[in-house]
Amino acid sequence: MFIKFCCIFVFSLLDAILIVNGQNFGSLLNILQNSHSHNKQHVKFEFNSEHTEDSSLQITYLDFNNLPPNVLGILGENKNAFVSFGQKFKKKINAKAAESAASNFVSNNDFLKDLTGEGLGFKVSMHPYMHMGVDELKKLFIPSDKEIGEISEETEETGETEEGGDYEEGGEEEDTETTTKESDELPTSFDWRDMGVVPRIRDQGDCGSCWAFSAAAVLEIQYARRNLAFQKTKIDLAEQQLACMEGYENTICDGGWPIEAFKYIKKNGIGLETSSPYDPENRECRKSTPKIRVKSTKRLVPVDDIETVKRALYDDGPIAVGILANNKFMYYDGGIFDATCDGEKEEDLGNHAMVMVGWGEEDGRQYWLIRNSYGEEWGENGYIRFLAGEDLCQVESGSLDQAQIV
């Protein structure tokens, strides 16, 4: 990529033309400092850029504090709500798509108002994707008709990865059964966060990468569980590396399954976020030095009852869980989510992967404590309490997967 800066300075006693190429910014700074001592009358800057790649195109984002007239006209009485939405979720919306975003927001906000009047058993509020239409929103989910693919244990990664790593080899590679401790009575409530092993909530952004965040979070918690006796127990794994999976090359935002991610990491390992930062706008595979590797995986479905799920969660750690999401799920803001997913067809958005980290009971109703990847502003500080025992939205029958690390 070639960039040329052309700066023209006009002074009363001196006309100077400076062309700066490459890294010659020190000379520019010296001239600016020297020019300050002269009787400067006028300074004019002209910046021209030449680029060779589309990725270098500059993007202007919508300013929520200074909305243009055309956007204000679309929003009408929804203006304040739109501004609150942008500020709450720190949204970056391309100014070229501002009218579409405003129109979608009005429709979604009307739906929210209708939900508020339904007398639901849980609280609802704005979600991070209020600027999207239904078709856009569905791209964030795994299509409901997409089956879990088979990834061989011998899968080779398609992206380049550095050799080495600081994980320790050891243990058997065979999948293991859940270790049942029949003598331990399960508590009424349980939460892995109470053990100090659950990392902060992540935000997948405008990208269908829930599966990658689900898999990474499970392994991060397992790493913390294994190193609980040590002072530093939490790590941040590189979801971006999963764009290196065979069959998923550069498509991390197009949906996938945590179990497939586990099998890939079992063969290739996964590195840290610092070595391969997550960027939903740049989906390419990036090399990363492995930090940990999966030892074994286990699928829990079909399950006999919720006690089986609780036992696995209690004994063997967090569970990557998949649900069939609907519109009401998106607006969740607190309480026990108890909406069914068998309503009108247009309400079904697709499959969504999260992480089950505990369970509890409130007013005689049992619930699952589930970690999402929509940021801390969504739900209950990034979490949702999902009604247990009735398989709502396939929470107990869709996808329940565990992984242990080397």
N, C-alpha and C positions, 0 to 999 in steps of 0.2 A: 504494500500500500504506500503511495506517494502523497505527501502532504506539503503544500507550499504556503508559507505565510508571507504576505506582502504588506508592509506597513509604511505608510507615507506620513511624514511629519512636516508640517508647515510652520515655520517660525518667522518672526518679523525680520530677524537679521541673518537667518540661515535656512536654506532649503536643503533637506536631506532625504535621500531615498535609500532605504535599507531593505534588502531582500535576505530573508533568513531561510535557510534550508536545513533539514535534519534537526540536529540538536544545538544549533547556534543561538540558544536563548540567552546565554550569558552576555553576548555582545549586545543583544537587544536591551537587556536590563541596564547595562552601562550607559547606553545612549539615552535611555529614559531618565536615568539619574543625572546625567550631565545636562540634559535639556532642561531639567528643573531649575538650574541656576540661571538660565537665560530668561529674557523677557518674553515669555511664551504668549503668543496671541491666539493660536489655534492649533489643535491637534486632531488629525483625522486618521482613523484606522480602517483599513480595508482588508478583509480576510477572505481569501479564495481557497477552496479545497478541491483537490482532485482525488477521486476514489476509484478503486477497481472492483470492489465487491459490493453486492447489495446489502450485506450485513453492516456496512459502514454508513448507511443512510441515516441521517439524523431524524429523530422522532420528537415531535412536539406533543407534550402531554397536557391534558385538560387541567386548567387551574380552577379548583373548586371554590376559591375565594374571589374569582373574577370570571364568572360564567358569561359566555357570549350571548347576545340577544336571541339568536336562533335556538340555543339550548334552553334558555329561560322560557321562551315561547312554548316549547314542548312540555316542559316541566310544570308550568302553571303553579298550582298550590302545592306541588310536590318539591318545590325548590329547596326549602329548608331541610327536608328529609334527605334529598339527594346530596346536599352539602355534608350533612352529618354522616351519611354513608361513606362518602369519599374520605373524610377525615378519620372516621373510626377504623376503617380497614386499610388506610394509607394506600388507596387505589391509584394506579398509574394507567390512565385511559388515553389512548391515542386520540389526539384532537380531531383527526380525520373521521374517527368513529363516534364522535361526541353525540351527534343527533340520534344515532342508533342506540347508543348506551342510555341516553335520556328516555327514549321511547320505551325501551325494555324495562327501565327502572319504574316508570309510571305503571306499566302493566303488573309488574311484580309487587309493587307497593299496594296496588289495589287488591291483589290476592292476599297480601299480608293483612290488610284491613278486614277482609272477609274472614280470614282465619281467627283474627282477634275476637270477632263476634260469634264464633261457633261454640264458645265455652269449652275449649279443649282441656284435657287434664294436665297439660304441660304449658309452659310459657313459650311464646313465639316472639321473634324480633327479626330485624334485617340480617341477611347473611352476606358473605363476601362476594357473591356472584349476582347481585341484584341488577347489574348492568348487562346481563346476558339474556338472550332469548332461549327458548326451550331447546332448539337445535344446537346452539352453542353449549348450553349447559350439559347436554347429554354427552358431549365430547370429553367431559371430565370424568366420565364413568366407564366401566367395563360393560360393553353391550351385553344385555341379559341373555342373548343367544350364543355368546362366545364361550366355548368350552375350554376347560383347563387343558393346555397342551402337555405333551410328554417331552421332557427334556432329559436326555441321556446323562448318566453319571459321568460319561466321558466327554461331555460338551466342552469344546474349546472356546475361549473367548475370542471375539473377533477384533477387539481393540488391543493396542499394545500396552503391556503392563510391565512395570519395572520388576526386576528380579529381587528376591529377598523378602523381608518382612520380619516383624518381631513377634508374630504369634508362635506358639509352641506346638509342635506336632505331638500327637499322642492319642491314645484311646482307639477303640474300634470304629470302623467306618459304617458298620451296619446300623440300620434304623432300629431304634429301641422302643420297647413298650413303655407306657406310662408307669412310673414306679408308684404303686399304691401302698399307702401306709394305713391299713385298715384300723390300726389302733388309735390313730389320730382322728378325733371327732372334728368335723368341719365347723368353723365358727359361723355365726349368723351373718357376719359381714367380714370382708377381707379386702385389702387394698395394697397392692405392691408399692404404691407411693409412700405408704407409711414406713417402708423399709429403707427409704432413701435411695432407691435404685432406678427410679424412673426419670429420664431426662426431661428437659423443657419441651413444651409443645412446639412443633414445627409448622410451617406454612407451605403447602405445595404450590400455591399461586394458581394462576390460570392455566393449569396443566393437569392432564389425567394421570398423574403419577402417584395416586394414593397407594397402589400396590407396592411401590418402591419404598415409600415412607413407612408403610406397615411392616414390611420385612426388616428394614433397617432398625426400627424402634424395638422390635422383638429381640434382635441381636444385641442392641445397645443395653437393654435391660438384663439380658442373660450375662453379658460381660460384667455388668455392675454386680449382679448376684454372685458371680464366681469370685469377684474381688472385693466382696463386702468388708473383709477384714482390713483392707488397705485404705489409706486416706483418700486417694484419688480413684474413684470407681466409675465415673461416667465418661463416656466417649461420644463423639458425634461422627457417625459413619457417612460415607459418600454415596448418597442415592444416585448421583449422576453416573456413577460407574456402571449401574445396571443398564445403561444405554449401550454397553458393550456386549450384552447377551446375544448369542446367536438367535436370529429371528426377531430380535428387538433392536437391531442396529439403529441408533439415532431416533428411536420412537418411544422414548421413556414417557412421553405425554399421551400416548395412544392407548393406555390401559394394559393391564397384565395381571398376573396372579402371584401372591407372596410365595406360594410353594415353589413356583418356577424360579423365583429369585433365590430361595434357599438352596435349591439344587445347583444353581450356577455358583453360588458362593462356596458351596461344599467343594467344588472342583477348583475354583480360581481364587477364593478369598475376596475380601473387600477392604478398601482403604479408608482413610479418614477424610472428612469434609474439607479440611484445610488443604489437602493435596488434590482434590477434585471438587471444587465448589459447585453447589447446585445452581443451575441457571435454566429456568423453564423456557427462556427465549432462545437458548442455544442447546439443542438436544444431542449434540454429537458425543461420541464415546471419548472419554479422557482416561489416560493411564493413571494408575494410583497404586502405590506400594501397599500390599496387603497388610492389614492390621489383625484381623481375625478370620477364621474360617469355620464353616458349619461342620459339625461332626455327624449329626443325624437329624432326620426329620420325621414327623409323625402327623398323619391325618386323623382327626378325631371323628369325622362324620362317616357313617351315621352314628348317632348317640342314642343310648337307651333312655336317658333322662338327664335333667340338668345337674344332678349330683355327680354324674360322670364328668361333665365339663368342669364343675367346681373342683373336683379332685385333681384333674389334670392341671388346672390353673394354680392350685395350691401347692402341689408337689413339684411340678416341672416348669413353672414360670408362665409368662404371658402367652397369649394365643392370638395369632393373626386371624381376624374374623371378617367374613364377607357378608354383606347384607344386600337386599334388593331395595334401593333407596327410592323414595318418592318426594314430591314437592314439600310435603309437611316436614319431612326430615330436615330439609335445608333450613327451615325457619326456626328450628329448635333453639330455645334459649334458657331452658331450665326445667327441673322437675323430672318425672318419669315419663319417658316417651312411650306412648301406648297406641299410636295410630297404626291402623292396618295398612298393608300394601296391596290389597286386593280390590282396590277401587277402580276408577276409570283408567283405561289403558294409557291415556296421555299423561297420567300422573307418574307412571313408572319411568325413572330416569336411567336405570341400569344398575349394575353391581358396584358396590363401593367397599374398599378394604380399609379396615381400621385395626386397633389392637385392644383386646380384652385384658384388663389389668386387675379386675376384682369383681366383687358382687356385694349386695347389701339388701336391706329390707326397710321399707317405709310405709306406715299405715297398713300393715298386713300384706303389702305387695313386694315381691322380690324383684330385683333388677340386676342387670349387668352393668358394670362400670367400664366404659369403653372410651379409648383415647382416639381422637380424630386428628387430621392434619390440615385443618382450616385456620390455624392460628389461635391465639388465646382469646380473641374477642368473640369467637363463636361458642355457642353453648355455655356450659358451666366451666369457664376458663379453659376451653378447648376440649372438654369431655362431654359425654352424653350418658345419661342413665337410661338404659333400655329395658323395658318390661321383660322379665324372664319367665320361662315356663310355658309360653304360648306360641313360640316360634314366629313372632311377629317379624315380617320382612325377611324371613328365612335366617334369622340371627342364630338359630340353633341347628339348622340343617343345611345351610348353604355352603359355607367354607370355614372350617376350624382347623388351623394348622399350627404346629409347634416346631421349634428347632433348638437343638443344643449345639454349643460351640466347642471347638477343640481347646 
